[in-house]
Amino acid sequence: MKSPVPWPLLTAALVLASAAHAAPTKAPAPPTAATVLTVAGNVWIVRNGRTNREPAQANSSLGFGDQIGTEARSRATIRLTDRSLLQIPERTIVEIQPPAQKAKGILRLNSGKLYLNNRERPDEVILNTPL
C-alpha cells in the first residue's frame, strides 16, 4: 500500500506550479517630467529612444528625453513638476532633459519659441538652445 503524499510537499508543488504560470510583472513607469494640459491643432510627442511621432493628448505624461512639437497653427501647454507652465506656440520643438545636479529641470529648445510662467517661487530651470 502506498503512503499518502505529505501536505507540505503537495502545497509547495502547487505554489511553484502556479508561480510558473503567473503573468510577468510590468516594469515601473518612468518618472513623469511634465504633463500635457492642452493641445490645439497638430501636436506630437516623440518618446525617448524612439523615432516615431505619436499625437499628443491632454493629460499625457512626458518623461525625460521626450520631445513635444507643434506644427503650423498649433499650440500646447504643459505643466512641469515644479508647477511651472510652459506654453509652446506653433512650429516649436522642445525636449525635456534629465535634471543636472543643481537644476530641477533642463529644457532643450530645438526650434521655435516658448513661454515659461510660474506665479510661485520657481525652481531653477536651465534652457538650452541650438546657438
N, CA, C and O atoms as CSV, one atom per row, in Angstrom:
chain,resi,resn,atom,element,x,y,z
A,1,MET,N,N,0.839,-1.171,0.000
A,1,MET,CA,C,0.000,0.000,0.000
A,1,MET,C,C,0.890,1.241,0.000
A,1,MET,O,O,1.881,1.302,0.727
A,2,LYS,N,N,0.529,2.231,-0.821
A,2,LYS,CA,C,1.323,3.444,-0.950
A,2,LYS,C,C,0.988,4.402,0.184
A,2,LYS,O,O,-0.150,4.488,0.646
A,3,SER,N,N,2.032,5.125,0.619
A,3,SER,CA,C,1.789,6.108,1.669
A,3,SER,C,C,1.306,7.412,1.024
A,3,SER,O,O,1.744,7.757,-0.073
A,4,PRO,N,N,0.417,8.129,1.691
A,4,PRO,CA,C,-0.097,9.383,1.125
A,4,PRO,C,C,1.012,10.437,1.038
A,4,PRO,O,O,1.965,10.420,1.816
A,5,VAL,N,N,0.864,11.373,0.055
A,5,VAL,CA,C,1.831,12.455,-0.137
A,5,VAL,C,C,1.655,13.444,1.004
A,5,VAL,O,O,0.526,13.841,1.293
A,6,PRO,N,N,2.740,13.858,1.663
A,6,PRO,CA,C,2.618,14.816,2.768
A,6,PRO,C,C,2.067,16.148,2.260
A,6,PRO,O,O,2.439,16.596,1.175
A,7,TRP,N,N,1.188,16.782,3.029
A,7,TRP,CA,C,0.552,18.047,2.652
A,7,TRP,C,C,1.557,19.170,2.412
A,7,TRP,O,O,1.381,19.910,1.445
A,8,PRO,N,N,2.587,19.345,3.220
A,8,PRO,CA,C,3.532,20.435,2.938
A,8,PRO,C,C,4.210,20.284,1.583
A,8,PRO,O,O,4.442,21.279,0.897
A,9,LEU,N,N,4.527,19.072,1.195
A,9,LEU,CA,C,5.172,18.841,-0.092
A,9,LEU,C,C,4.209,19.140,-1.238
A,9,LEU,O,O,4.600,19.741,-2.238
A,10,LEU,N,N,2.961,18.726,-1.098
A,10,LEU,CA,C,1.945,18.985,-2.119
A,10,LEU,C,C,1.677,20.479,-2.249
A,10,LEU,O,O,1.551,20.991,-3.362
A,11,THR,N,N,1.589,21.183,-1.121
A,11,THR,CA,C,1.357,22.629,-1.135
A,11,THR,C,C,2.501,23.356,-1.824
A,11,THR,O,O,2.257,24.253,-2.631
A,12,ALA,N,N,3.735,22.993,-1.527
A,12,ALA,CA,C,4.897,23.625,-2.159
A,12,ALA,C,C,4.892,23.384,-3.660
A,12,ALA,O,O,5.231,24.288,-4.424
A,13,ALA,N,N,4.519,22.196,-4.097
A,13,ALA,CA,C,4.478,21.886,-5.533
A,13,ALA,C,C,3.420,22.735,-6.233
A,13,ALA,O,O,3.659,23.221,-7.339
A,14,LEU,N,N,2.263,22.923,-5.612
A,14,LEU,CA,C,1.208,23.747,-6.212
A,14,LEU,C,C,1.623,25.215,-6.292
A,14,LEU,O,O,1.340,25.877,-7.291
A,15,VAL,N,N,2.279,25.729,-5.272
A,15,VAL,CA,C,2.734,27.125,-5.276
A,15,VAL,C,C,3.748,27.344,-6.389
A,15,VAL,O,O,3.672,28.337,-7.113
A,16,LEU,N,N,4.694,26.424,-6.530
A,16,LEU,CA,C,5.694,26.558,-7.587
A,16,LEU,C,C,5.072,26.462,-8.965
A,16,LEU,O,O,5.482,27.180,-9.877
A,17,ALA,N,N,4.098,25.598,-9.134
A,17,ALA,CA,C,3.436,25.449,-10.430
A,17,ALA,C,C,2.645,26.701,-10.784
A,17,ALA,O,O,2.660,27.136,-11.936
A,18,SER,N,N,1.956,27.282,-9.812
A,18,SER,CA,C,1.177,28.494,-10.098
A,18,SER,C,C,2.091,29.687,-10.340
A,18,SER,O,O,1.739,30.563,-11.131
A,19,ALA,N,N,3.244,29.758,-9.695
A,19,ALA,CA,C,4.190,30.846,-9.914
A,19,ALA,C,C,4.777,30.780,-11.314
A,19,ALA,O,O,5.080,31.815,-11.908
A,20,ALA,N,N,4.942,29.579,-11.848
A,20,ALA,CA,C,5.498,29.423,-13.193
A,20,ALA,C,C,4.527,29.927,-14.245
A,20,ALA,O,O,4.953,30.362,-15.315
A,21,HIS,N,N,3.223,29.879,-13.962
A,21,HIS,CA,C,2.217,30.324,-14.918
A,21,HIS,C,C,1.715,31.737,-14.646
A,21,HIS,O,O,0.858,32.232,-15.379
A,22,ALA,N,N,2.220,32.388,-13.625
A,22,ALA,CA,C,1.774,33.741,-13.293
A,22,ALA,C,C,2.220,34.715,-14.374
A,22,ALA,O,O,3.249,34.513,-15.018
A,23,ALA,N,N,1.439,35.771,-14.569
A,23,ALA,CA,C,1.767,36.793,-15.567
A,23,ALA,C,C,2.994,37.584,-15.104
A,23,ALA,O,O,3.142,37.861,-13.913
A,24,PRO,N,N,3.866,37.944,-16.038
A,24,PRO,CA,C,5.040,38.730,-15.646
A,24,PRO,C,C,4.619,40.112,-15.154
A,24,PRO,O,O,3.645,40.685,-15.641
A,25,THR,N,N,5.348,40.627,-14.204
A,25,THR,CA,C,5.034,41.946,-13.676
A,25,THR,C,C,5.534,43.006,-14.640
A,25,THR,O,O,6.542,42.812,-15.320
A,26,LYS,N,N,4.836,44.114,-14.695
A,26,LYS,CA,C,5.210,45.207,-15.568
A,26,LYS,C,C,6.360,45.989,-14.954
A,26,LYS,O,O,6.474,46.116,-13.735
A,27,ALA,N,N,7.204,46.507,-15.828
A,27,ALA,CA,C,8.301,47.354,-15.355
A,27,ALA,C,C,7.707,48.663,-14.835
A,27,ALA,O,O,6.689,49.126,-15.349
A,28,PRO,N,N,8.329,49.260,-13.827
A,28,PRO,CA,C,7.787,50.515,-13.309
A,28,PRO,C,C,7.825,51.600,-14.375
A,28,PRO,O,O,8.741,51.646,-15.195
A,29,ALA,N,N,6.833,52.465,-14.357
A,29,ALA,CA,C,6.749,53.552,-15.336
A,29,ALA,C,C,7.879,54.546,-15.093
A,29,ALA,O,O,8.268,54.783,-13.950
A,30,PRO,N,N,8.409,55.131,-16.179
A,30,PRO,CA,C,9.466,56.127,-15.991
A,30,PRO,C,C,8.924,57.346,-15.254
A,30,PRO,O,O,7.724,57.613,-15.307
A,31,PRO,N,N,9.781,58.081,-14.575
A,31,PRO,CA,C,9.293,59.241,-13.834
A,31,PRO,C,C,8.691,60.285,-14.770
A,31,PRO,O,O,9.175,60.498,-15.882
A,32,THR,N,N,7.650,60.917,-14.308
A,32,THR,CA,C,6.987,61.952,-15.095
A,32,THR,C,C,7.720,63.268,-14.917
A,32,THR,O,O,7.917,63.730,-13.793
A,33,ALA,N,N,8.126,63.874,-16.035
A,33,ALA,CA,C,8.819,65.158,-16.006
A,33,ALA,C,C,7.860,66.307,-16.262
A,33,ALA,O,O,8.109,67.434,-15.834
A,34,ALA,N,N,6.760,66.028,-16.963
A,34,ALA,CA,C,5.774,67.061,-17.286
A,34,ALA,C,C,4.475,66.380,-17.692
A,34,ALA,O,O,4.442,65.188,-17.996
A,35,THR,N,N,3.405,67.174,-17.687
A,35,THR,CA,C,2.091,66.688,-18.102
A,35,THR,C,C,1.524,67.637,-19.135
A,35,THR,O,O,1.560,68.853,-18.946
A,36,VAL,N,N,1.001,67.101,-20.225
A,36,VAL,CA,C,0.369,67.918,-21.262
A,36,VAL,C,C,-0.994,68.349,-20.739
A,36,VAL,O,O,-1.816,67.513,-20.366
A,37,LEU,N,N,-1.229,69.659,-20.714
A,37,LEU,CA,C,-2.510,70.176,-20.230
A,37,LEU,C,C,-3.484,70.447,-21.372
A,37,LEU,O,O,-4.637,70.020,-21.321
A,38,THR,N,N,-3.019,71.161,-22.411
A,38,THR,CA,C,-3.890,71.494,-23.537
A,38,THR,C,C,-3.174,71.222,-24.847
A,38,THR,O,O,-1.949,71.300,-24.939
A,39,VAL,N,N,-3.966,70.902,-25.852
A,39,VAL,CA,C,-3.464,70.652,-27.205
A,39,VAL,C,C,-4.440,71.293,-28.177
A,39,VAL,O,O,-5.651,71.098,-28.068
A,40,ALA,N,N,-3.908,72.065,-29.139
A,40,ALA,CA,C,-4.737,72.650,-30.191
A,40,ALA,C,C,-3.999,72.491,-31.514
A,40,ALA,O,O,-2.860,72.935,-31.653
A,41,GLY,N,N,-4.647,71.863,-32.475
A,41,GLY,CA,C,-4.020,71.646,-33.770
A,41,GLY,C,C,-3.188,70.372,-33.771
A,41,GLY,O,O,-3.507,69.408,-33.075
A,42,ASN,N,N,-2.116,70.378,-34.563
A,42,ASN,CA,C,-1.252,69.204,-34.708
A,42,ASN,C,C,-0.071,69.292,-33.746
A,42,ASN,O,O,0.891,70.021,-33.984
A,43,VAL,N,N,-0.164,68.546,-32.675
A,43,VAL,CA,C,0.890,68.492,-31.658
A,43,VAL,C,C,1.296,67.030,-31.516
A,43,VAL,O,O,0.438,66.149,-31.468
A,44,TRP,N,N,2.588,66.771,-31.448
A,44,TRP,CA,C,3.088,65.401,-31.409
A,44,TRP,C,C,4.130,65.231,-30.314
A,44,TRP,O,O,4.700,66.196,-29.806
A,45,ILE,N,N,4.357,63.960,-29.969
A,45,ILE,CA,C,5.355,63.580,-28.963
A,45,ILE,C,C,6.240,62.504,-29.580
A,45,ILE,O,O,5.749,61.590,-30.243
A,46,VAL,N,N,7.544,62.617,-29.358
A,46,VAL,CA,C,8.480,61.544,-29.681
A,46,VAL,C,C,9.058,61.081,-28.347
A,46,VAL,O,O,9.732,61.842,-27.653
A,47,ARG,N,N,8.789,59.839,-28.003
A,47,ARG,CA,C,9.258,59.288,-26.731
A,47,ARG,C,C,10.764,59.035,-26.768
A,47,ARG,O,O,11.333,58.780,-27.829
A,48,ASN,N,N,11.386,59.107,-25.628
A,48,ASN,CA,C,12.833,58.900,-25.500
A,48,ASN,C,C,13.248,57.569,-26.119
A,48,ASN,O,O,12.688,56.521,-25.796
A,49,GLY,N,N,14.227,57.620,-27.007
A,49,GLY,CA,C,14.738,56.411,-27.628
A,49,GLY,C,C,13.948,55.935,-28.829
A,49,GLY,O,O,14.306,54.924,-29.433
A,50,ARG,N,N,12.903,56.621,-29.188
A,50,ARG,CA,C,12.089,56.227,-30.345
A,50,ARG,C,C,12.198,57.283,-31.434
A,50,ARG,O,O,12.701,58.381,-31.194
A,51,THR,N,N,11.730,56.954,-32.618
A,51,THR,CA,C,11.771,57.901,-33.732
A,51,THR,C,C,10.389,58.233,-34.271
A,51,THR,O,O,10.237,59.199,-35.019
A,52,ASN,N,N,9.382,57.452,-33.907
A,52,ASN,CA,C,8.043,57.695,-34.433
A,52,ASN,C,C,7.299,58.731,-33.591
A,52,ASN,O,O,7.420,58.779,-32.367
A,53,ARG,N,N,6.534,59.549,-34.290
A,53,ARG,CA,C,5.711,60.563,-33.627
A,53,ARG,C,C,4.366,59.965,-33.262
A,53,ARG,O,O,3.791,59.173,-34.009
A,54,GLU,N,N,3.878,60.363,-32.092
A,54,GLU,CA,C,2.526,59.986,-31.697
A,54,GLU,C,C,1.766,61.259,-31.371
A,54,GLU,O,O,2.353,62.209,-30.852
A,55,PRO,N,N,0.476,61.300,-31.663
A,55,PRO,CA,C,-0.299,62.508,-31.380
A,55,PRO,C,C,-0.329,62.796,-29.874
A,55,PRO,O,O,-0.529,61.892,-29.062
A,56,ALA,N,N,-0.132,64.045,-29.526
A,56,ALA,CA,C,-0.213,64.445,-28.111
A,56,ALA,C,C,-1.678,64.609,-27.729
A,56,ALA,O,O,-2.500,65.036,-28.539
A,57,GLN,N,N,-1.987,64.270,-26.506
A,57,GLN,CA,C,-3.340,64.430,-25.980
A,57,GLN,C,C,-3.250,65.051,-24.596
A,57,GLN,O,O,-2.239,64.916,-23.906
A,58,ALA,N,N,-4.315,65.731,-24.200
A,58,ALA,CA,C,-4.358,66.299,-22.855
A,58,ALA,C,C,-4.195,65.168,-21.840
A,58,ALA,O,O,-4.701,64.065,-22.047
A,59,ASN,N,N,-3.496,65.442,-20.757
A,59,ASN,CA,C,-3.201,64.519,-19.657
A,59,ASN,C,C,-2.142,63.473,-20.006
A,59,ASN,O,O,-1.927,62.537,-19.236
A,60,SER,N,N,-1.477,63.618,-21.154
A,60,SER,CA,C,-0.359,62.719,-21.473
A,60,SER,C,C,0.816,63.062,-20.573
A,60,SER,O,O,1.053,64.231,-20.269
A,61,SER,N,N,1.543,62.053,-20.153
A,61,SER,CA,C,2.744,62.268,-19.349
A,61,SER,C,C,3.955,62.327,-20.261
A,61,SER,O,O,4.035,61.597,-21.250
A,62,LEU,N,N,4.897,63.199,-19.926
A,62,LEU,CA,C,6.150,63.313,-20.649
A,62,LEU,C,C,7.275,62.906,-19.714
A,62,LEU,O,O,7.340,63.361,-18.572
A,63,GLY,N,N,8.151,62.056,-20.199
A,63,GLY,CA,C,9.294,61.631,-19.411
A,63,GLY,C,C,10.561,62.342,-19.853
A,63,GLY,O,O,10.550,63.087,-20.832
A,64,PHE,N,N,11.648,62.116,-19.136
A,64,PHE,CA,C,12.919,62.719,-19.505
A,64,PHE,C,C,13.380,62.144,-20.841
A,64,PHE,O,O,13.339,60.932,-21.055
A,65,GLY,N,N,13.814,63.019,-21.729
A,65,GLY,CA,C,14.241,62.620,-23.062
A,65,GLY,C,C,13.137,62.696,-24.098
A,65,GLY,O,O,13.412,62.581,-25.292
A,66,ASP,N,N,11.894,62.886,-23.676
A,66,ASP,CA,C,10.786,63.017,-24.621
A,66,ASP,C,C,10.820,64.389,-25.286
A,66,ASP,O,O,11.271,65.371,-24.697
A,67,GLN,N,N,10.332,64.435,-26.528
A,67,GLN,CA,C,10.193,65.695,-27.248
A,67,GLN,C,C,8.723,65.944,-27.515
A,67,GLN,O,O,7.953,65.014,-27.756
A,68,ILE,N,N,8.344,67.219,-27.469
A,68,ILE,CA,C,6.994,67.619,-27.859
A,68,ILE,C,C,7.147,68.702,-28.908
A,68,ILE,O,O,7.971,69.605,-28.767
A,69,GLY,N,N,6.350,68.607,-29.960
A,69,GLY,CA,C,6.461,69.557,-31.053
A,69,GLY,C,C,5.102,69.995,-31.557
A,69,GLY,O,O,4.107,69.285,-31.408
A,70,THR,N,N,5.074,71.176,-32.157
A,70,THR,CA,C,3.843,71.736,-32.704
A,70,THR,C,C,4.059,72.064,-34.174
A,70,THR,O,O,5.152,72.456,-34.581
A,71,GLU,N,N,3.012,71.901,-34.956
A,71,GLU,CA,C,3.031,72.247,-36.375
A,71,GLU,C,C,2.459,73.661,-36.544
A,71,GLU,O,O,2.162,74.338,-35.560
A,72,ALA,N,N,2.312,74.092,-37.783
A,72,ALA,CA,C,1.753,75.422,-38.069
A,72,ALA,C,C,0.343,75.528,-37.493
A,72,ALA,O,O,-0.427,74.568,-37.526
A,73,ARG,N,N,0.021,76.682,-36.978
A,73,ARG,CA,C,-1.285,76.994,-36.380
A,73,ARG,C,C,-1.681,75.988,-35.293
A,73,ARG,O,O,-2.845,75.599,-35.189
A,74,SER,N,N,-0.704,75.576,-34.491
A,74,SER,CA,C,-0.936,74.620,-33.402
A,74,SER,C,C,-0.239,75.122,-32.147
A,74,SER,O,O,0.684,75.933,-32.223
A,75,ARG,N,N,-0.681,74.642,-30.998
A,75,ARG,CA,C,-0.050,75.041,-29.733
A,75,ARG,C,C,-0.352,74.000,-28.664
A,75,ARG,O,O,-1.263,73.182,-28.797
A,76,ALA,N,N,0.444,74.058,-27.601
A,76,ALA,CA,C,0.246,73.152,-26.469
A,76,ALA,C,C,0.682,73.853,-25.198
A,76,ALA,O,O,1.467,74.800,-25.235
A,77,THR,N,N,0.174,73.387,-24.088
A,77,THR,CA,C,0.590,73.861,-22.765
A,77,THR,C,C,0.938,72.631,-21.939
A,77,THR,O,O,0.174,71.666,-21.886
A,78,ILE,N,N,2.109,72.677,-21.291
A,78,ILE,CA,C,2.488,71.577,-20.406
A,78,ILE,C,C,2.822,72.142,-19.023
A,78,ILE,O,O,3.210,73.301,-18.880
A,79,ARG,N,N,2.659,71.284,-18.009
A,79,ARG,CA,C,2.989,71.665,-16.639
A,79,ARG,C,C,4.184,70.838,-16.200
A,79,ARG,O,O,4.154,69.609,-16.248
A,80,LEU,N,N,5.244,71.528,-15.768
A,80,LEU,CA,C,6.434,70.856,-15.264
A,80,LEU,C,C,6.193,70.408,-13.829
A,80,LEU,O,O,5.187,70.783,-13.227
A,81,THR,N,N,7.094,69.619,-13.278
A,81,THR,CA,C,6.891,69.084,-11.926
A,81,THR,C,C,6.903,70.163,-10.858
A,81,THR,O,O,6.339,69.958,-9.782
A,82,ASP,N,N,7.539,71.329,-11.123
A,82,ASP,CA,C,7.516,72.413,-10.137
A,82,ASP,C,C,6.300,73.322,-10.314
A,82,ASP,O,O,6.239,74.406,-9.733
A,83,ARG,N,N,5.339,72.878,-11.116
A,83,ARG,CA,C,4.081,73.565,-11.406
A,83,ARG,C,C,4.247,74.758,-12.334
A,83,ARG,O,O,3.310,75.540,-12.492
A,84,SER,N,N,5.408,74.919,-12.949
A,84,SER,CA,C,5.589,75.943,-13.978
A,84,SER,C,C,4.768,75.548,-15.196
A,84,SER,O,O,4.611,74.366,-15.499
A,85,LEU,N,N,4.245,76.559,-15.891
A,85,LEU,CA,C,3.522,76.310,-17.128
A,85,LEU,C,C,4.409,76.675,-18.300
A,85,LEU,O,O,5.034,77.736,-18.316
A,86,LEU,N,N,4.458,75.798,-19.271
A,86,LEU,CA,C,5.248,76.016,-20.465
A,86,LEU,C,C,4.283,76.064,-21.638
A,86,LEU,O,O,3.637,75.070,-21.971
A,87,GLN,N,N,4.194,77.245,-22.264
A,87,GLN,CA,C,3.333,77.403,-23.433
A,87,GLN,C,C,4.194,77.231,-24.678
A,87,GLN,O,O,5.216,77.899,-24.834
A,88,ILE,N,N,3.776,76.341,-25.552
A,88,ILE,CA,C,4.540,76.005,-26.745
A,88,ILE,C,C,3.729,76.450,-27.956
A,88,ILE,O,O,2.733,75.812,-28.298
A,89,PRO,N,N,4.144,77.550,-28.619
A,89,PRO,CA,C,3.402,78.015,-29.795
A,89,PRO,C,C,3.753,77.200,-31.039
A,89,PRO,O,O,4.475,76.206,-30.961
A,90,GLU,N,N,3.238,77.631,-32.177
A,90,GLU,CA,C,3.417,76.886,-33.422
A,90,GLU,C,C,4.883,76.761,-33.840
A,90,GLU,O,O,5.721,77.600,-33.511
A,91,ARG,N,N,5.158,75.685,-34.573
A,91,ARG,CA,C,6.478,75.399,-35.148
A,91,ARG,C,C,7.595,75.391,-34.092
A,91,ARG,O,O,8.636,76.024,-34.268
A,92,THR,N,N,7.362,74.678,-33.018
A,92,THR,CA,C,8.336,74.606,-31.922
A,92,THR,C,C,8.582,73.148,-31.556
A,92,THR,O,O,7.665,72.326,-31.573
A,93,ILE,N,N,9.833,72.839,-31.224
A,93,ILE,CA,C,10.197,71.508,-30.729
A,93,ILE,C,C,10.984,71.690,-29.439
A,93,ILE,O,O,12.000,72.386,-29.416
A,94,VAL,N,N,10.513,71.063,-28.369
A,94,VAL,CA,C,11.145,71.151,-27.054
A,94,VAL,C,C,11.430,69.738,-26.556
A,94,VAL,O,O,10.587,68.848,-26.672
A,95,GLU,N,N,12.614,69.540,-26.005
A,95,GLU,CA,C,12.973,68.261,-25.392
A,95,GLU,C,C,13.140,68.461,-23.893
A,95,GLU,O,O,13.770,69.423,-23.453
A,96,ILE,N,N,12.575,67.553,-23.115
A,96,ILE,CA,C,12.704,67.608,-21.660
A,96,ILE,C,C,13.862,66.701,-21.276
A,96,ILE,O,O,13.790,65.483,-21.442
A,97,GLN,N,N,14.926,67.298,-20.765
A,97,GLN,CA,C,16.125,66.540,-20.427
A,97,GLN,C,C,16.181,66.288,-18.917
A,97,GLN,O,O,15.557,67.012,-18.140
A,98,PRO,N,N,16.926,65.266,-18.509
A,98,PRO,CA,C,17.047,64.985,-17.072
A,98,PRO,C,C,17.709,66.146,-16.340
A,98,PRO,O,O,18.564,66.826,-16.908
A,99,PRO,N,N,17.329,66.380,-15.098
A,99,PRO,CA,C,17.908,67.499,-14.357
A,99,PRO,C,C,19.388,67.300,-14.074
A,99,PRO,O,O,19.865,66.177,-13.911
A,100,ALA,N,N,20.097,68.413,-14.020
A,100,ALA,CA,C,21.512,68.393,-13.638
A,100,ALA,C,C,21.596,68.392,-12.114
A,100,ALA,O,O,20.571,68.302,-11.437
A,101,GLN,N,N,22.802,68.491,-11.573
A,101,GLN,CA,C,22.987,68.434,-10.124
A,101,GLN,C,C,22.204,69.514,-9.398
A,101,GLN,O,O,21.480,69.220,-8.447
A,102,LYS,N,N,22.338,70.753,-9.832
A,102,LYS,CA,C,21.737,71.868,-9.100
A,102,LYS,C,C,20.346,72.226,-9.613
A,102,LYS,O,O,19.478,72.628,-8.838
A,103,ALA,N,N,20.137,72.081,-10.914
A,103,ALA,CA,C,18.877,72.489,-11.518
A,103,ALA,C,C,17.794,71.439,-11.296
A,103,ALA,O,O,18.089,70.252,-11.151
A,104,LYS,N,N,16.548,71.880,-11.270
A,104,LYS,CA,C,15.421,70.975,-11.127
A,104,LYS,C,C,14.974,70.423,-12.472
A,104,LYS,O,O,14.288,69.402,-12.530
A,105,GLY,N,N,15.358,71.091,-13.548
A,105,GLY,CA,C,14.958,70.620,-14.863
A,105,GLY,C,C,15.745,71.299,-15.949
A,105,GLY,O,O,16.272,72.396,-15.765
A,106,ILE,N,N,15.821,70.637,-17.088
A,106,ILE,CA,C,16.512,71.198,-18.234
A,106,ILE,C,C,15.594,71.063,-19.434
A,106,ILE,O,O,15.073,69.982,-19.710
A,107,LEU,N,N,15.402,72.155,-20.141
A,107,LEU,CA,C,14.625,72.159,-21.370
A,107,LEU,C,C,15.579,72.454,-22.511
A,107,LEU,O,O,16.426,73.340,-22.401
A,108,ARG,N,N,15.449,71.727,-23.595
A,108,ARG,CA,C,16.242,71.994,-24.789
A,108,ARG,C,C,15.281,72.458,-25.867
A,108,ARG,O,O,14.425,71.700,-26.324
A,109,LEU,N,N,15.431,73.717,-26.269
A,109,LEU,CA,C,14.614,74.290,-27.328
A,109,LEU,C,C,15.310,74.001,-28.647
A,109,LEU,O,O,16.280,74.675,-28.994
A,110,ASN,N,N,14.826,73.002,-29.393
A,110,ASN,CA,C,15.442,72.623,-30.659
A,110,ASN,C,C,15.100,73.598,-31.779
A,110,ASN,O,O,15.943,73.888,-32.628
A,111,SER,N,N,13.882,74.101,-31.788
A,111,SER,CA,C,13.476,75.115,-32.764
A,111,SER,C,C,12.215,75.808,-32.256
A,111,SER,O,O,11.448,75.238,-31.479
A,112,GLY,N,N,12.013,77.047,-32.707
A,112,GLY,CA,C,10.815,77.786,-32.330
A,112,GLY,C,C,11.028,78.661,-31.107
A,112,GLY,O,O,12.134,79.136,-30.848
A,113,LYS,N,N,9.954,78.865,-30.362
A,113,LYS,CA,C,10.000,79.697,-29.158
A,113,LYS,C,C,9.078,79.090,-28.113
A,113,LYS,O,O,8.270,78.214,-28.420
A,114,LEU,N,N,9.201,79.558,-26.882
A,114,LEU,CA,C,8.323,79.075,-25.823
A,114,LEU,C,C,8.185,80.136,-24.750
A,114,LEU,O,O,8.967,81.085,-24.684
A,115,TYR,N,N,7.177,79.958,-23.910
A,115,TYR,CA,C,6.900,80.874,-22.805
A,115,TYR,C,C,6.834,80.059,-21.519
A,115,TYR,O,O,6.088,79.085,-21.423
A,116,LEU,N,N,7.620,80.470,-20.538
A,116,LEU,CA,C,7.662,79.785,-19.248
A,116,LEU,C,C,7.062,80.714,-18.204
A,116,LEU,O,O,7.486,81.861,-18.071
A,117,ASN,N,N,6.072,80.218,-17.462
A,117,ASN,CA,C,5.370,81.047,-16.490
A,117,ASN,C,C,5.243,80.288,-15.172
A,117,ASN,O,O,4.824,79.131,-15.144
A,118,ASN,N,N,5.615,80.968,-14.069
A,118,ASN,CA,C,5.428,80.406,-12.751
A,118,ASN,C,C,5.095,81.542,-11.805
A,118,ASN,O,O,5.910,82.444,-11.613
A,119,ARG,N,N,3.903,81.516,-11.207
A,119,ARG,CA,C,3.470,82.578,-10.298
A,119,ARG,C,C,4.014,82.399,-8.895
A,119,ARG,O,O,4.007,83.330,-8.090
A,120,GLU,N,N,4.481,81.208,-8.613
A,120,GLU,CA,C,5.075,80.958,-7.317
A,120,GLU,C,C,6.582,81.088,-7.432
A,120,GLU,O,O,7.098,81.653,-8.396
A,121,ARG,N,N,7.268,80.572,-6.461
A,121,ARG,CA,C,8.726,80.620,-6.476
A,121,ARG,C,C,9.248,79.461,-7.336
A,121,ARG,O,O,9.236,78.314,-6.888
A,122,PRO,N,N,9.702,79.741,-8.555
A,122,PRO,CA,C,10.111,78.643,-9.434
A,122,PRO,C,C,11.443,78.036,-9.016
A,122,PRO,O,O,12.303,78.708,-8.446
A,123,ASP,N,N,11.589,76.759,-9.310
A,123,ASP,CA,C,12.879,76.103,-9.143
A,123,ASP,C,C,13.774,76.520,-10.293
A,123,ASP,O,O,13.316,77.106,-11.273
A,124,GLU,N,N,15.035,76.218,-10.165
A,124,GLU,CA,C,15.954,76.570,-11.220
A,124,GLU,C,C,15.745,75.653,-12.415
A,124,GLU,O,O,15.763,74.429,-12.289
A,125,VAL,N,N,15.543,76.276,-13.593
A,125,VAL,CA,C,15.366,75.549,-14.834
A,125,VAL,C,C,16.401,76.053,-15.819
A,125,VAL,O,O,16.557,77.263,-15.985
A,126,ILE,N,N,17.103,75.157,-16.469
A,126,ILE,CA,C,18.106,75.523,-17.465
A,126,ILE,C,C,17.474,75.367,-18.844
A,126,ILE,O,O,16.820,74.364,-19.127
A,127,LEU,N,N,17.672,76.359,-19.691
A,127,LEU,CA,C,17.158,76.330,-21.042
A,127,LEU,C,C,18.328,76.302,-22.008
A,127,LEU,O,O,19.104,77.255,-22.079
A,128,ASN,N,N,18.458,75.207,-22.754
A,128,ASN,CA,C,19.492,75.078,-23.784
A,128,ASN,C,C,18.902,75.384,-25.127
A,128,ASN,O,O,17.786,74.957,-25.424
A,129,THR,N,N,19.630,76.124,-25.959
A,129,THR,CA,C,19.210,76.457,-27.307
A,129,THR,C,C,20.270,76.001,-28.299
A,129,THR,O,O,21.409,75.752,-27.902
A,130,PRO,N,N,19.926,75.883,-29.583
A,130,PRO,CA,C,20.898,75.408,-30.569
A,130,PRO,C,C,22.097,76.347,-30.739
A,130,PRO,O,O,23.168,75.886,-31.136
A,131,LEU,N,N,21.959,77.612,-30.460
A,131,LEU,CA,C,23.062,78.553,-30.666
A,131,LEU,C,C,23.840,78.796,-29.402
A,131,LEU,O,O,24.801,79.564,-29.406
